Amino acid sequence: MKLKVCGLTSIAQMERAHELGVDYVGLVLYAGSKRSALPFTEAAADELERVGISKIGVYVNEDAAKVMADTERYNLTAVQLHGDESPEYCAGLRDRVNIIKAFRIGADTDIDALVAPYHAVCDYFLFDTRTEDYGGSGRSFDWKLLEKALVDKLFFLSGGIGPDDLEKIRSFYHPFLYCIDINSRFETEPGVKDMAVVATFLSELHASRSGHVQNDH
Ligand SMILES: O=C(O)c1ccccc1N[C@@H]1O[C@H](COP(=O)(O)O)[C@@H](O)[C@H]1O
């Protein structure tokens, strides 16, 4: 089971995440977010490029040329497209970078119909909660909806996952669950994580999943 910590805004916290063994950090490169990592000074961008941990850029309806430029500049492993990006948009970027398409899920969402056009043009899916905003709401959705859907692509599970959700994660099995994505519920303020709480969560996540062999590649 992989762990992504999203919404970090300092190089020191990214390096700490790397030391802890977090798999991915998410940089919110969307100016409309409370935890936007923008703007960078040139010096910070240079430092960011060199941080050892795999970095995922989080975007909302961004210009594709900007996403491509950021991918090179910051050495991004993948981009998380959290807005209303079309399948064509995803296909246009995919030969340059891994694509994680985020879907916002509500009680009445037809997940199969929503994801079908994206199946061939993404590397991963990500499931978040549908709210009035694009993401980072701290609110969760009913994971049982994923069990009922025909999801057959590796996915990131997100949306209000908090330090107390380990038992819930332990009880949720899905053959395509790849990564747990944590964000606002681990913050002391927007953009600043409590890394001690992240460390405890990570070690308990690993301990609780040690009996599972699910998608640990
Ligand atoms: O974190 C944000 O501010 C954000 C803004 C716009 C799009 C995505 C954003 N973050 C992503 O939202 C999900 C859920 O976060 P939370 O746990 O509910 O706080 C997560 O995947 C973040 O990557």
The ligand as a MOL file (V3000), in Angstrom:
LIG
                    3D

  0  0  0     0  0            999 V3000
M  V30 BEGIN CTAB
M  V30 COUNTS 23 24 0 0 0
M  V30 BEGIN ATOM
M  V30 1 O -5.8490 20.4070 -1.4470 0
M  V30 2 C -6.3900 21.2540 -2.1490 0
M  V30 3 O -6.5330 22.4260 -1.7530 0
M  V30 4 C -6.8810 20.9020 -3.5200 0
M  V30 5 C -7.3860 21.9070 -4.3040 0
M  V30 6 C -7.8440 21.6340 -5.5780 0
M  V30 7 C -7.8070 20.3440 -6.0690 0
M  V30 8 C -7.3120 19.3080 -5.2750 0
M  V30 9 C -6.8470 19.5670 -3.9990 0
M  V30 10 N -6.3680 18.5530 -3.1930 0
M  V30 11 C -6.6930 17.1850 -3.3620 0
M  V30 12 O -7.9650 16.9310 -2.7790 0
M  V30 13 C -8.0010 15.5840 -2.3640 0
M  V30 14 C -8.7610 15.4590 -1.0660 0
M  V30 15 O -8.1570 16.1820 -0.0360 0
M  V30 16 P -8.7140 16.1330 1.4810 0
M  V30 17 O -8.1180 14.9190 2.1240 0
M  V30 18 O -10.1970 16.0310 1.4220 0
M  V30 19 O -8.2310 17.3680 2.1160 0
M  V30 20 C -6.5830 15.0910 -2.3210 0
M  V30 21 O -6.4150 14.1360 -3.3520 0
M  V30 22 C -5.7310 16.2820 -2.6550 0
M  V30 23 O -4.7080 15.8870 -3.5510 0
M  V30 END ATOM
M  V30 BEGIN BOND
M  V30 1 2 1 2
M  V30 2 1 2 3
M  V30 3 1 2 4
M  V30 4 1 4 5
M  V30 5 2 4 9
M  V30 6 2 5 6
M  V30 7 1 6 7
M  V30 8 2 7 8
M  V30 9 1 8 9
M  V30 10 1 9 10
M  V30 11 1 10 11
M  V30 12 1 11 12
M  V30 13 1 11 22
M  V30 14 1 12 13
M  V30 15 1 13 14
M  V30 16 1 13 20
M  V30 17 1 14 15
M  V30 18 1 15 16
M  V30 19 2 16 17
M  V30 20 1 16 18
M  V30 21 1 16 19
M  V30 22 1 20 21
M  V30 23 1 20 22
M  V30 24 1 22 23
M  V30 END BOND
M  V30 END CTAB
M  END
